[in-house]
Amino acid sequence: MEFPTEFSLKVFGESDNDLEALIISVVRQNQVDIERTKISSRPSSAGKYTSYTVTFTATSQEQLDNIYRALSSNDKVLMVL
């Protein structure tokens, strides 16, 4: 992968928690320009879970790894792809 690159990350969690705010916080902590970040969400058919797709410009593999680790280690997050 060549950097910088446009990257999409999928994050899944329960719908009743503030997952979007968590995602934004983690992305900001890893020096991603949040103004250029695109976030979309989609609830599951039963509404119990929500998936978020976060698209941003990644500057390094280390940055991606740090974001992935921070999100996947959080109890609110069920899965990060």
WOTA-V22740 format. One record per residue. RES is the residue in three letters. NEAR is the number of other ideal C-beta (glycine too) atoms within 12 Angstrom. Layout:
RES & NEAR
RES & NEAR
This chain:
MET & 13
GLU & 10
PHE & 14
PRO & 18
THR & 16
GLU & 18
PHE & 30
SER & 21
LEU & 35
LYS & 27
VAL & 38
PHE & 29
GLY & 30
GLU & 23
SER & 22
ASP & 12
ASN & 21
ASP & 17
LEU & 32
GLU & 25
ALA & 18
LEU & 29
ILE & 41
ILE & 26
SER & 21
VAL & 35
VAL & 35
ARG & 20
GLN & 17
ASN & 30
GLN & 21
VAL & 32
ASP & 17
ILE & 22
GLU & 12
ARG & 19
THR & 29
LYS & 22
ILE & 28
SER & 18
SER & 22
ARG & 16
PRO & 18
SER & 15
SER & 10
ALA & 9
GLY & 12
LYS & 15
TYR & 24
THR & 31
SER & 29
TYR & 37
THR & 22
VAL & 38
THR & 22
PHE & 30
THR & 24
ALA & 30
THR & 22
SER & 19
GLN & 16
GLU & 14
GLN & 27
LEU & 29
ASP & 18
ASN & 22
ILE & 35
TYR & 27
ARG & 17
ALA & 25
LEU & 33
SER & 24
SER & 14
ASN & 25
ASP & 12
LYS & 28
VAL & 31
LEU & 23
MET & 20
VAL & 29
LEU & 17
